[in-house]
Amino acid sequence: MAYTVKSGDTLWVIAQRLLGSGSRWRELLGPSGLAANFDPRRLQIGTVIKTAAEAKKKPVAKAPAPAKAAAPKPAVPSPGPVPVDPGLAARQWEAALALQKQLAEEQAQLQRESQADVRRQSEAQLSANPADFVAYELYRRSLEEEGFTPERASRSNVDIQNLFNVALGLEGSSQLPEGMVEVPENVAGGIFGLGGDPSTSTLGKGQFGVNLPTTGSISRAELQSYSPTDLGILESFLRGGVKTEGGFQGINPEDFFTELEEGLIPTLTPTRTQYRL
């Protein structure tokens, strides 16, 4: 159907009414006799807006009326200018800006939600594997530094050191002072410095100030008592590396466990004397 423009109307509102979507307002230009590059801000009151279907309709032919004597026509006054609301263009511009702002805010919100889903998924993946313990703790700290709230708050260095010591049965191990690193003298000769003196109880400071044990400080009984979770945490700290002047130097867990199995400290099982009556 056709529509006559009234005060306060915009092509967006008219398209919404006639076509069901304001974004289709350009489809009304051709059928309404408006140029393809028509500026919607110059829409005037009284303009007849048509849809493509309306423009294709043909007027219904009527039976010719009997001829009448032509009567003198009164002089037709020249039409004056069509009144235009001076604030119409400004309101249309404000409406367009408001729509753009709303769309931008909705897009930004969708992006924030997508990024939050990625962070939650990353946390879930890292927390599921004990071998990713160090990576998980570092990731949670990075989220907090960026102003995000992780699913679980990060642990302090002291809590992580206690957890590591309890997991590996090292509650009695001494912690080196902050900034001090204990490395075997023959670092260059062994496998990543793991072939040192068995009396050296630590490879040095690992991530979060944890003292990493040498292969010579773990006995066969201790190794057998470790659960898969304990071994996974140890592997995570080995990959996290030992602190050096140039940063953290990673240790290959496979090399560590191979050397550990080859040089296990033997332990004697206590014997019990049996008496026969």
C-alpha positions as CSV (number, residue, x, y, z in Angstrom):
1,M,0.0,0.0,0.0
2,A,1.0,3.6,-0.4
3,Y,1.9,5.9,2.5
4,T,1.9,9.7,2.8
5,V,4.8,11.2,4.8
6,K,3.7,13.0,7.9
7,S,5.7,15.1,10.4
8,G,8.2,13.1,12.3
9,D,8.3,10.2,9.8
10,T,11.6,8.7,8.6
11,L,12.3,6.3,5.7
12,W,13.5,3.8,8.4
13,V,10.1,4.0,10.3
14,I,8.1,3.8,7.0
15,A,10.1,0.8,5.8
16,Q,9.5,-0.9,9.2
17,R,5.8,-0.3,8.7
18,L,5.5,-1.3,5.0
19,L,8.2,-3.9,4.6
20,G,8.6,-5.2,8.2
21,S,12.3,-4.0,8.5
22,G,13.6,-0.5,8.7
23,S,16.9,-1.6,7.1
24,R,15.0,-2.1,3.8
25,W,14.2,1.6,3.3
26,R,16.2,1.8,0.1
27,E,13.7,-0.6,-1.5
28,L,11.1,2.2,-1.3
29,L,13.1,4.8,-3.3
30,G,12.5,3.6,-6.9
31,P,8.8,2.8,-6.5
32,S,8.3,6.2,-4.8
33,G,10.0,8.1,-7.6
34,L,13.0,9.0,-5.5
35,A,16.6,8.8,-6.8
36,A,18.8,5.8,-5.7
37,N,21.2,8.3,-4.0
38,F,18.3,10.1,-2.3
39,D,19.3,11.7,1.1
40,P,16.8,10.4,3.6
41,R,17.3,13.5,5.7
42,R,15.6,15.5,2.9
43,L,12.3,13.6,3.1
44,Q,9.4,16.0,2.8
45,I,6.0,15.9,4.4
46,G,3.4,15.0,1.8
47,T,5.6,12.7,-0.2
48,V,3.8,9.5,-1.2
49,I,5.9,6.4,-0.5
50,K,5.1,3.2,-2.4
51,T,6.3,-0.3,-2.3
52,A,7.4,-2.2,-5.4
53,A,4.1,-4.1,-5.4
54,E,2.1,-1.0,-5.1
55,A,3.9,0.7,-7.9
56,K,3.1,-2.2,-10.3
57,K,-0.7,-2.0,-9.7
58,K,-2.7,-0.6,-12.6
59,P,-5.6,1.7,-11.9
60,V,-9.0,0.2,-12.5
61,A,-10.6,1.5,-15.6
62,K,-13.9,3.2,-15.1
63,A,-16.8,3.7,-17.5
64,P,-16.5,7.1,-19.2
65,A,-18.9,9.6,-17.7
66,P,-21.3,11.4,-20.0
67,A,-19.8,14.5,-21.5
68,K,-20.8,17.7,-19.8
69,A,-20.5,21.2,-20.9
70,A,-17.2,22.6,-20.0
71,A,-17.6,25.1,-17.2
72,P,-15.2,27.9,-16.7
73,K,-12.3,27.0,-14.4
74,P,-11.5,29.3,-11.6
75,A,-7.9,30.5,-11.5
76,V,-5.8,28.1,-9.5
77,P,-3.5,29.9,-7.1
78,S,0.2,28.9,-7.3
79,P,1.0,26.4,-4.6
80,G,3.2,27.6,-1.8
81,P,6.2,25.8,-0.3
82,V,5.5,22.5,1.5
83,P,5.9,23.1,5.2
84,V,8.9,21.2,6.6
85,D,9.7,20.5,10.2
86,P,13.0,22.3,10.8
87,G,14.1,19.7,13.4
88,L,13.2,16.6,11.3
89,A,16.7,16.1,9.9
90,A,18.4,16.5,13.3
91,R,16.1,13.9,14.9
92,Q,16.7,11.5,12.0
93,W,20.5,11.9,12.5
94,E,20.2,11.4,16.2
95,A,18.1,8.3,15.7
96,A,20.7,6.9,13.3
97,L,23.5,7.6,15.7
98,A,21.6,6.0,18.6
99,L,21.0,2.9,16.5
100,Q,24.7,2.7,15.6
101,K,25.7,3.1,19.3
102,Q,23.3,0.3,20.3
103,L,24.6,-2.1,17.7
104,A,28.2,-1.4,18.7
105,E,27.4,-2.0,22.4
106,E,25.6,-5.3,21.6
107,Q,28.6,-6.4,19.5
108,A,31.0,-5.5,22.2
109,Q,28.9,-7.4,24.8
110,L,28.9,-10.5,22.5
111,Q,32.7,-10.3,22.2
112,R,33.2,-10.0,26.0
113,E,31.0,-13.0,26.5
114,S,32.9,-15.0,23.9
115,Q,36.2,-14.1,25.5
116,A,34.9,-15.1,28.9
117,D,33.9,-18.5,27.5
118,V,37.4,-19.0,26.1
119,R,38.9,-18.1,29.5
120,R,36.6,-20.5,31.4
121,Q,37.4,-23.3,28.9
122,S,41.2,-22.7,29.2
123,E,40.9,-22.9,33.0
124,A,38.9,-26.1,32.8
125,Q,41.4,-27.8,30.5
126,L,44.4,-26.8,32.6
127,S,42.8,-27.7,35.9
128,A,41.9,-31.2,34.6
129,N,45.6,-32.3,34.2
130,P,48.0,-32.3,37.1
131,A,50.9,-32.1,34.6
132,D,49.5,-28.6,33.8
133,F,49.6,-27.4,37.4
134,V,52.3,-24.7,36.9
135,A,50.7,-23.5,33.7
136,Y,47.3,-23.3,35.4
137,E,48.6,-21.3,38.3
138,L,50.5,-18.9,36.0
139,Y,47.4,-18.5,33.8
140,R,45.2,-17.6,36.8
141,R,47.7,-15.0,38.0
142,S,47.8,-13.5,34.5
143,L,44.0,-13.2,34.5
144,E,44.1,-11.4,37.8
145,E,46.8,-9.1,36.6
146,E,44.6,-8.2,33.6
147,G,41.7,-7.4,35.8
148,F,39.7,-10.6,35.3
149,T,38.4,-12.9,38.0
150,P,39.3,-16.6,37.4
151,E,37.0,-19.4,38.4
152,R,39.3,-20.0,41.4
153,A,41.6,-17.5,43.0
154,S,45.3,-18.2,42.4
155,R,47.4,-19.6,45.3
156,S,50.2,-17.8,47.1
157,N,53.8,-19.0,46.7
158,V,53.8,-20.4,50.2
159,D,50.6,-22.4,49.6
160,I,52.1,-23.8,46.4
161,Q,55.4,-24.7,48.1
162,N,53.5,-26.5,50.9
163,L,51.3,-28.4,48.4
164,F,54.4,-29.5,46.4
165,N,56.3,-30.6,49.5
166,V,53.3,-32.6,50.9
167,A,52.7,-34.2,47.5
168,L,56.3,-35.5,47.3
169,G,56.8,-36.1,51.0
170,L,59.3,-33.2,51.3
171,E,57.8,-31.6,54.4
172,G,61.2,-31.6,56.1
173,S,63.1,-30.1,53.1
174,S,64.7,-26.8,53.6
175,Q,63.7,-23.8,51.4
176,L,66.6,-21.8,49.9
177,P,66.5,-18.0,50.6
178,E,64.7,-15.9,48.0
179,G,67.0,-15.2,45.0
180,M,69.4,-18.1,45.9
181,V,69.8,-21.1,43.4
182,E,71.5,-24.3,44.3
183,V,72.8,-26.1,41.2
184,P,75.2,-29.1,41.0
185,E,78.7,-28.3,40.0
186,N,78.6,-30.5,36.9
187,V,75.5,-28.9,35.4
188,A,77.1,-29.1,31.9
189,G,78.0,-32.8,32.3
190,G,74.7,-34.4,33.3
191,I,71.3,-34.6,31.6
192,F,70.2,-31.0,32.2
193,G,72.2,-30.9,35.4
194,L,70.5,-33.9,36.8
195,G,73.6,-36.1,37.2
196,G,75.1,-34.3,40.2
197,D,76.1,-35.4,43.6
198,P,73.3,-37.5,45.2
199,S,73.9,-35.5,48.4
200,T,72.6,-32.4,46.7
201,S,68.9,-32.4,47.6
202,T,67.7,-29.8,45.2
203,L,68.3,-28.8,41.6
204,G,67.4,-25.2,42.5
205,K,64.5,-22.9,42.7
206,G,61.6,-23.7,40.4
207,Q,58.4,-21.8,39.7
208,F,56.8,-20.1,42.7
209,G,60.0,-20.6,44.8
210,V,59.6,-24.4,44.9
211,N,62.8,-26.4,45.6
212,L,63.1,-29.1,42.8
213,P,64.6,-32.4,44.1
214,T,67.4,-34.2,42.4
215,T,67.0,-37.7,41.2
216,G,69.5,-38.8,43.8
217,S,67.3,-37.5,46.6
218,I,64.3,-39.7,45.8
219,S,64.3,-43.3,47.0
220,R,62.6,-46.3,45.4
221,A,60.0,-46.4,48.2
222,E,59.3,-42.7,47.8
223,L,58.8,-43.1,44.0
224,Q,56.4,-46.1,44.5
225,S,54.4,-44.1,47.0
226,Y,53.7,-41.2,44.5
227,S,50.3,-41.2,43.0
228,P,49.7,-40.3,39.3
229,T,48.6,-36.8,40.5
230,D,51.9,-36.4,42.5
231,L,54.0,-37.4,39.5
232,G,52.0,-35.1,37.3
233,I,52.7,-32.1,39.6
234,L,56.4,-33.0,39.7
235,E,56.4,-33.2,35.8
236,S,54.7,-29.8,35.7
237,F,57.4,-28.1,37.8
238,L,60.2,-29.8,35.9
239,R,58.8,-28.4,32.6
240,G,58.4,-25.0,34.4
241,G,62.2,-25.1,34.9
242,V,64.9,-24.0,37.4
243,K,65.5,-20.3,37.9
244,T,68.8,-19.0,36.5
245,E,70.1,-15.6,35.7
246,G,68.7,-15.7,32.2
247,G,65.2,-16.9,33.4
248,F,63.8,-20.4,34.0
249,Q,65.6,-23.3,32.3
250,G,63.2,-26.1,31.6
251,I,64.0,-29.8,32.5
252,N,62.8,-32.6,30.3
253,P,60.6,-34.8,32.5
254,E,61.4,-38.0,30.5
255,D,65.1,-37.5,31.1
256,F,64.5,-36.9,34.8
257,F,62.4,-40.0,35.3
258,T,64.8,-42.1,33.2
259,E,67.7,-41.1,35.4
260,L,65.6,-41.5,38.5
261,E,64.8,-45.1,37.6
262,E,68.4,-45.9,36.7
263,G,69.8,-44.5,39.9
264,L,67.2,-45.2,42.6
265,I,68.4,-45.2,46.2
266,P,67.8,-48.8,47.4
267,T,65.8,-49.3,50.5
268,L,65.7,-52.3,52.8
269,T,62.4,-53.8,53.8
270,P,62.4,-54.5,57.6
271,T,62.5,-58.3,58.3
272,R,60.4,-59.9,61.0
273,T,61.6,-62.9,63.0
274,Q,59.1,-65.7,63.1
275,Y,59.1,-68.3,65.9
276,R,57.5,-71.8,65.7
277,L,56.0,-73.1,68.8
